Amino acid sequence: MTRIAANDAGGANVVAFLDTIAHSELGQLETRVDTDGGYRVIVGSTPQRPILFGSYADHPRIAVTTAWGRSSAAGRYQIMAVVDDLTRLDTWEWASRAAGVKDFSPESQDRTAIELVRHRGALDDVQAGRFDVAVRKCAQEWASLPSAGYGQHENDLNVLRVYYLASGGRIA
């Protein structure tokens, strides 16, 4: 579950949408106690072998070689950050500034994920309960969402919708 309160997030639909993104990105990893709800997970983790970082002071900036190349994705929403010349994606840098956060704490990850949803033009859709539209707009941000097109596993929209509704989200 998100750490940010629904009122601070922009409503129950936003919290449910964040929970759905985390579930899509992490699957069973988010339920492991040692992952702190997925907030400590580094890309390349599996439920049997989680790779975790130790401090919330800043994005961990650890590059991992995956089947799809090098990635620095970390946290509940698998947000990328600059690590070196080979991992230049600066999503955490600009999005965390836009969200006004100073660390990689769970609430800061939540706030930054909301900023990423806003950046994709989907925040109004999420708040209004236009789940399918919001997922489609956010697919470029999160490879696990349907139609993302990154060549990674994409979750089924119907399965994600059921999870969203079970998490307290409402469909318009």
N, C-alpha and C positions, 0 to 999 in steps of 0.2 A: 504494500500500500504506500501511496505517496505520503510524504511527511508534511507537505504544505496543506494547510486547511482549505476546505472548499471555498470559503469566503475569500481567502487570499489568492486562490488560483483562478477565480472567475466563475465558480459554480461547480456543482456536483458533476456535470457533464465533462468538465475539464479534468477533474480528478479521475473520473472513470476512463477517459481517453488516455491519460498518462499511464494509468494502470494497464490498459490494453496494449499500449506501445511497449511497455516494459515486459509484459507477458510474451508479446510477439518476439521481441529481441532476445529474451533470456530463457523463456520456457521454465523448466523446473529449477533452474539456478536461483530464481528469485525466492523460492521457498526454503532454500538451505539457510540455516541459522547463521553459519559462518560468512555468508555473503551480505549480511545486514539488509535483507530485502532486495538484493541485487545491486545495491549502491557501491559495493566494493569489487565488482566483477571487471576483469580485463578480457578483451576479445581473445578468442581461442579457448575459453573455458568450456568445460562440459560438466554435467551434474556429477560425474564420477571423479573428475579432476578439475576443480575450479582453480583459476589463477586469480589471486586477490591482491589488492594493494593495501598498504597499511595506514596511510595518512590522508585525511580529508583537507589538508592545508592547500593543495592545488591539484589540478588534473595530474595523474601519475606520469603521463608522457612516456609510456613504455611502448615501444614498437614491437609488434609480434608478426612473424611471417605466417600468413594463413594461405589457404588454397587459392585465395583471390588476390594475394599480394600482401604488402606490409600494411599494417593497420595500427593505429593508436587508440582505437575505440575503447572507452572505459565507462564504468558506472552503469546505473540502472537503465539509461537510455542509449548506451554505447555511443557517446559523443566523441568525435575525433578532435585531436589537438596536434599542434606542431611538435615534432620530436627532433627531426634533423632534416637534411636536404632531401631524403628519400620519403619522408612523411610530412608533407607540407600542408595538408588540409588543416585550416585554421578555424574550424567551426567553433571550438571552445573559446578561442581568443575573442572573436567578435561577438558571439552570442552571449557569453558571460558578461561582457561589458554592457551590451544592450539590456541585459536583465538586471544589471547593477549588483552583481554578486562578486564577492572577493575570495571565495574558497570553493572547494569541490564537495562541500558537505551535502547531505541528502536534500535539504531544502534548496540549496543552490542548484543542485542538479535538476530538481523539479522546476524551479524558476527558469532555468536555461532551456529546459525542454519546452516549456510554455512559449518562450521566445522563439524557438525553432518552429513551433506550430504556427505562431503569428507570422513569422517570416515566410512561411509557405502559403500564407493567405487563407489558413484554415481555422483560425481561432473563432471567428464569428460562426462558422459552420458547426464547430464543436459545441459552442454554447447554445446554438439553436437546435441541436439534435440531428443535424444532417450528417450522420455518421459516415455513410458510404462516400459522400463528397469529400469529407475531411480526410478520410483514409487515402483516397485517390490523390489529393493535394499533398499529403505528407509522404507518399511513397518514394519520392526522390530523396527524402531525408533519411528514411529508415529502410534498409535493404530487405527486412523481413516482411514488410507490408506487401499486399498483393499488387502486382504490376510494377514493382520497383525496377525490375529489369537489370539488376546487378549480377545475375547469374548465381545468386545465393538462394537458399531455401526461402520461399515466400509462403506465408501462412494464408489459409483460406479466409476470404472475407466473411463468410457465414459463421465460421468458428470464432473469428474475432468479434463479430457483432454479438454473439451469444455471451462472450466473456465481458464485453462492454456493458451489456444489460445486467449481467450478474454483479458487476462492479458498481451498480447504481446509476448508470447512464440512462438517458431517455432518448428515444428516437422520435423525430418530428413526424 
